[in-house]
Amino acid sequence: MTSRNVQLPMLGEPPQTERPTSPPFVRPKTPRKQRPLGKSTPIVWLVELSFGCNLACAHCVAEQIKKSENVLMDEETWRRTFEIINEVSPFARIDLAGTVGEPTLNPRLLDFLRIARELAPNVQIQITTNGTRILAREYKMKDLLDAGANILYIDQYGAHGRFEKMAHESGYPWYQYYDDEADKTPGALTPWQYWGPDLKMIVLMDEPSTWPASRRRANILGSWLGTIDYKRAAAGGFPEIAPLREPLKRRCNQPFQYVTVSATGEYLLCCQDGLQKTRGQFGSVHSGVEGFREFWFGRDMQWIRGRLREKDRASVKECSKCSITFSRCDYKLWDDEALNRVWQDGQWVSLEPTLTSEESTEQGTLELSS
């Protein structure tokens, strides 16, 4: 892993004689969820504040993004995004990572957090960051949480002791995700569950090159729909990221439950589209709630869901190259009725029953990206 466009802080501070401890965790009262779209309501929105990163890690495709291609989300796009979220999934989890962008590169981050809290008061906002700008003291953990974030999920590219000291200084509960001591933190909560808008906590995660073998074997680090530099990944210590011999015969929960929004406001196929190969295929937040319905329940997305439900990744070009198998990817989501209709011209239109895998293969493969 090499850094780019960032000066990492000096790490040679004197060791602390006593390890800081977290304040007690207090489980917040979780509001009762409302699902305006029923079982089809998205539960997570991945919102990209920055298309680009200040690091160039071997397990990621961010290093392929040229500096001239970097984009920062503007206020109008941010507002349109959260207006739609509040309308269609007001109790969602929001992850400000998007795909491969580093959210703290956006200088409007604190302002945007305050705006989001006004526009969508019940969402749970998580900032997933590499932590370098926090180490550089360009952001304080307390300021981010006070502005409206609920969870700081920090990959620790730096000495754990320094992150722990900063977490302690924030006054908010925190824990090390892969530390034996985390088991002794009373009431520590998982970041992968909706707890509500009153939650405040800091999760300190090991950066991927230091993950335990069990996590690295879990196929959480993917091939970014086949766009990663496999040789570079292997040379950088990630030999498990390799081309598939054949498409996986697995389902995927991403297109059923997750919405990914690029820094320009365009909907992407999923969180693995780091280089935004599907940008321009599904519309954008600037088309409002109606545009979201046309994306979420559109023919392309419904067709893709139908194929994935049949464990037929091979029929979708992007999915055929994907090696990701999240822990809940094989759950059978949505019912047949929800899959066999599309939203078109302001009304529901019935579709023909979903093709079987054999019939789909005979008709060819859907290619979304140009």
KABELVEN-V640562 format. One record per pair of residues at least 4 apart in sequence whose C-alpha atoms are under 8 Angstrom apart, sorted by sequence separation. I is the first residue (numbers start at 1). J is the second residue. D is the distance in whole Angstrom. If there is no record, write none. Layout:
i = (I/I)
j = (J/J)
d = (D/D)
This chain:
i = (3/35/37/56/57/61/65/66/73/74/75/76/77/78/79/80/81/82/83/84/85/86/97/108/109/110/111/112/113/114/115/116/117/131/132/133/134/139/140/141/142/143/144/145/156/158/159/160/161/162/163/164/165/166/167/168/178/179/180/181/195/206/207/211/212/213/214/215/216/223/224/229/230/231/232/233/234/235/244/253/254/255/261/262/269/273/278/280/283/284/285/287/288/289/290/291/292/293/294/297/298/299/300/301/302/303/304/305/306/307/308/312/313/315/316/317/318/325/334/335/336/337/343/344/355/356/357/358/359/360/361/36/56/57/65/73/84/85/86/97/104/116/117/133/134/139/144/145/158/167/168/176/177/206/211/215/216/223/228/233/234/253/254/261/262/268/273/286/287/293/296/297/307/308/314/315/334/343/344/355/360/35/56/57/97/103/117/133/134/145/167/168/176/182/233/234/261/262/285/295/296/307/313/314/342/343/55/56/85/96/134/145/156/167/175/223/234/260/261/284/285/313/341/342/55/208/233/234/259/260/268/283/284/307/341/342/53/259/260/269/283/307/341/342/52/53/175/260/268/340/341/141/230/259/260/268/340/191/230/258/267/283/304/340/52/175/230/266/267/268/269/282/340/174/255/262/266/267/268/340/52/255/267/339/254/266/267/52/226/254/266/267/51/52/223/266/267/51/52/222/223/265/266/50/51/221/223/265/50/51/265/50/127/49/50/125/126/129/131/135/217/261/309/49/103/125/126/127/128/129/130/131/216/261/309/48/103/104/124/125/126/127/128/129/130/131/132/141/102/103/124/125/126/127/128/129/130/131/132/140/141/177/102/124/126/127/128/130/135/142/173/174/175/176/177/178/102/135/142/172/173/174/175/176/177/178/209/267/94/96/104/141/142/172/173/174/175/176/177/209/90/92/93/94/95/96/97/140/142/172/174/90/91/92/93/94/95/96/97/113/117/90/91/92/93/94/95/96/97/116/72/73/86/90/91/93/95/110/114/306/72/78/82/86/110/113/114/305/85/104/113/167/79/83/111/113/75/79/82/83/110/302/62/82/153/302/61/62/302/60/79/151/164/302/163/299/297/298/297/298/312/315/42/43/255/297/298/310/315/41/42/45/47/49/53/150/225/310/6/41/43/44/45/46/47/48/49/52/53/54/150/151/154/156/224/225/227/294/306/307/317/5/6/43/44/45/46/47/48/49/51/52/53/150/151/152/153/154/155/156/157/223/224/255/256/294/306/315/316/317/318/4/5/42/43/44/45/46/47/48/51/52/150/151/152/153/154/155/156/157/222/224/255/293/294/307/315/316/317/318/3/4/36/37/44/46/47/48/50/51/54/149/150/151/152/153/154/155/156/303/314/315/316/317/3/4/36/37/46/49/50/53/151/153/155/2/3/35/36/46/48/49/50/155/1/2/3/35/49/1/2/34/35/48/50/145/1/34/35/49/50/252/290/1/34/49/251/252/33/250/251/251/251/250/251/249/250/251/248/249/250/248/249/248/249/247/248/247/124/124/124/125/247/248/123/124/247/252/122/123/246/247/248/252/122/124/247/248/250/253/254/121/252/253/130/244/252/253/256/243/244/251/252/253/256/244/250/251/252/250/251/253/251/281/281/278/279/278/226/277/278/225/277/225/225/226/225/226/225/223/224/225/223/93/222/223/93/222/223/92/222/91/221/219/220/91/219/220/219/220/218/219/218/8/9/8/9/8/7/19/20/16/20/15/22/11/21/11/20/23/25/23/24/22/23/22/23/22/22/25/27/24/25/26/99/24/25/27/59/98/22/24/25/61/98/25/30/31/60/98/30/31/29/30/61/28/29/61/28/60/61/29/59/28/28/27/99/60/98/99/58/59/99/100/58/99/58/58/59/58/58/59/58/59/81/77/77/78/77/74/73/74/72/73/71/72/73/71/84/88/87/81/84/80/84/80/77/80/84/77/65/51/46/48/51/62/44/45/46/47/48/49/50/61/62/42/43/44/45/46/47/48/49/61/42/43/44/45/46/47/48/40/41/42/45/47/40/42/46/1/40/39/40)
j = (7/39/41/60/61/65/69/70/77/78/79/80/81/82/83/84/85/86/87/88/89/90/101/112/113/114/115/116/117/118/119/120/121/135/136/137/138/143/144/145/146/147/148/149/160/162/163/164/165/166/167/168/169/170/171/172/182/183/184/185/199/210/211/215/216/217/218/219/220/227/228/233/234/235/236/237/238/239/248/257/258/259/265/266/273/277/282/284/287/288/289/291/292/293/294/295/296/297/298/301/302/303/304/305/306/307/308/309/310/311/312/316/317/319/320/321/322/329/338/339/340/341/347/348/359/360/361/362/363/364/365/41/61/62/70/78/89/90/91/102/109/121/122/138/139/144/149/150/163/172/173/181/182/211/216/220/221/228/233/238/239/258/259/266/267/273/278/291/292/298/301/302/312/313/319/320/339/348/349/360/365/41/62/63/103/109/123/139/140/151/173/174/182/188/239/240/267/268/291/301/302/313/319/320/348/349/62/63/92/103/141/152/163/174/182/230/241/267/268/291/292/320/348/349/63/216/241/242/267/268/276/291/292/315/349/350/62/268/269/278/292/316/350/351/62/63/185/270/278/350/351/152/241/270/271/279/351/203/242/270/279/295/316/352/65/188/243/279/280/281/282/295/353/188/269/276/280/281/282/354/67/270/282/354/270/282/283/69/243/271/283/284/69/70/241/284/285/70/71/241/242/284/285/70/71/241/243/285/71/72/286/72/149/72/73/148/149/152/154/158/240/284/332/73/127/149/150/151/152/153/154/155/240/285/333/73/128/129/149/150/151/152/153/154/155/156/157/166/128/129/150/151/152/153/154/155/156/157/158/166/167/203/129/151/153/154/155/157/162/169/200/201/202/203/204/205/130/163/170/200/201/202/203/204/205/206/237/295/123/125/133/170/171/201/202/203/204/205/206/238/120/122/123/124/125/126/127/170/172/202/204/121/122/123/124/125/126/127/128/144/148/122/123/124/125/126/127/128/129/148/105/106/119/123/124/126/128/143/147/339/106/112/116/120/144/147/148/339/120/139/148/202/115/119/147/149/112/116/119/120/147/339/100/120/191/340/100/101/341/100/119/191/204/342/204/342/341/342/342/343/357/360/88/89/301/343/344/356/361/88/89/92/94/96/100/197/272/357/54/89/91/92/93/94/95/96/97/100/101/102/198/199/202/204/272/273/275/342/354/355/365/54/55/92/93/94/95/96/97/98/100/101/102/199/200/201/202/203/204/205/206/272/273/304/305/343/355/364/365/366/367/54/55/92/93/94/95/96/97/98/101/102/200/201/202/203/204/205/206/207/272/274/305/343/344/357/365/366/367/368/54/55/87/88/95/97/98/99/101/102/105/200/201/202/203/204/205/206/207/354/365/366/367/368/55/56/88/89/98/101/102/105/203/205/207/55/56/88/89/99/101/102/103/208/55/56/57/89/103/56/57/89/90/103/105/200/57/90/91/105/106/308/346/58/91/106/308/309/91/308/309/310/311/311/312/311/312/313/311/312/313/312/313/313/314/313/314/314/194/195/196/197/319/320/196/197/320/325/196/197/320/321/322/326/197/199/322/323/325/328/329/197/328/329/207/321/329/330/333/321/322/329/330/331/334/323/329/330/331/330/331/333/332/368/369/368/369/369/318/369/370/318/370/319/320/321/321/322/322/321/322/323/322/193/322/323/194/323/324/194/324/194/324/323/324/196/324/325/325/326/325/326/326/132/135/135/136/136/136/161/164/161/165/161/168/158/168/159/168/171/173/172/173/172/173/173/174/174/175/185/187/185/186/187/260/186/187/189/221/260/185/187/188/224/261/189/194/195/224/262/195/196/195/196/227/195/196/228/196/228/229/198/228/198/199/199/271/233/271/272/232/233/273/274/233/274/234/235/236/236/237/238/238/241/265/263/264/265/265/263/263/264/263/264/263/264/265/264/285/289/289/285/288/285/289/286/285/288/292/286/275/262/258/260/263/274/257/258/259/260/261/262/263/274/275/256/257/258/259/260/261/262/263/275/257/258/259/260/261/262/263/256/257/258/261/263/257/259/271/236/334/334/338)
d = (8/7/5/7/8/7/6/7/6/6/6/6/6/6/6/6/6/6/6/6/5/4/6/6/6/7/6/6/6/7/6/6/5/6/6/6/6/7/7/6/6/6/7/5/7/8/7/6/6/6/6/6/6/6/7/7/7/8/8/7/6/6/7/6/7/6/7/8/7/6/6/6/6/6/6/6/5/8/8/6/5/7/6/5/7/6/8/8/7/8/8/5/6/6/6/6/6/6/5/6/6/6/6/6/6/6/6/6/7/6/5/8/8/8/6/7/7/6/6/7/6/7/6/6/6/6/6/6/7/6/7/7/8/8/7/7/8/6/8/6/7/7/8/5/5/7/6/6/8/7/8/7/6/6/6/7/7/6/8/5/4/8/8/6/6/7/7/8/7/7/6/6/5/6/7/7/7/5/7/6/8/6/6/7/6/7/8/6/6/7/8/8/6/8/7/8/5/7/7/7/8/7/5/5/6/6/8/5/8/6/7/8/7/7/6/8/7/6/6/7/7/5/6/5/7/8/7/8/7/5/7/7/7/7/5/7/6/8/7/6/8/8/4/7/6/8/7/6/6/6/5/8/7/7/6/6/5/8/6/7/7/7/7/7/6/7/7/6/8/8/8/5/6/8/7/8/7/8/7/7/7/7/6/8/6/7/6/8/7/8/6/5/8/5/6/4/7/5/7/6/7/5/6/7/5/7/7/5/6/6/7/5/7/6/6/8/6/8/6/8/8/8/7/5/7/5/6/6/6/6/6/6/8/8/8/7/7/7/8/5/5/5/5/5/5/6/7/7/8/7/6/6/6/6/6/6/6/7/8/8/7/6/6/8/7/8/8/6/8/8/7/6/7/6/6/7/7/7/5/7/5/4/6/5/5/7/7/8/7/7/7/6/7/6/6/6/6/6/7/8/6/8/6/6/6/6/7/8/7/7/7/8/5/5/5/5/5/5/5/8/6/6/5/6/6/6/6/6/7/8/8/7/7/6/7/7/7/8/5/7/6/7/6/5/6/6/6/7/7/8/5/7/7/6/8/7/7/7/6/7/6/6/6/6/8/8/7/7/8/7/8/7/8/7/8/6/8/5/5/6/6/7/8/7/7/5/7/7/6/7/6/7/7/7/7/7/6/7/6/6/8/5/6/6/6/6/7/7/5/7/7/7/8/7/5/6/8/8/6/8/6/5/8/5/5/5/5/5/5/7/7/5/5/5/6/7/6/6/6/6/8/8/6/8/7/6/8/7/6/6/7/5/8/7/6/6/6/6/6/4/5/7/5/5/5/5/5/5/6/6/8/6/7/6/6/7/4/5/5/8/6/5/8/7/7/6/4/7/5/8/8/8/6/6/6/6/6/6/5/8/7/6/6/7/4/6/6/8/4/7/6/8/7/7/5/6/6/7/7/7/6/7/6/8/8/5/8/6/5/6/6/8/8/7/7/7/4/7/8/8/6/6/8/6/7/6/5/8/6/7/6/7/5/4/7/5/7/8/8/6/7/8/6/6/8/6/7/5/7/7/6/8/8/7/7/5/5/7/7/6/8/6/8/8/5/8/8/7/8/7/8/7/8/5/8/7/4/7/7/8/8/6/6/7/8/7/7/5/8/6/7/7/8/7/8/6/8/5/8/5/8/6/7/7/8/5/5/6/5/7/7/8/6/8/7/6/6/5/8/7/5/8/7/7/6/8/5/7/6/6/7/7/8/7/6/8/6/7/8/8/7/8/6/8/6/7/7/6/6/7/6/6/6/7/5/5/8/5/7/8/7/8/7/7/8/7/5/8/7/6/8/7/6/7/7/8/8/8/8/7/5/6/7/5/7/7/7/5/7/7/7/8/8/6/6/7/5/8/7/6/6/5/7/6/5/5/8/8/8/5/8/7/7/8/7/8/7/8/6/8/5/8/6/6/6/8/8/7/7/8/7/6/6/6/6/6/7/7/8/7/7/7/7/8/6/7/6/6/6/6/6/8/6/7/8/7/5/5/5/5/5/5/5/7/5/6/6/6/6/6/5/7/7/6/8/7/7/7/7/7/7/7/8)
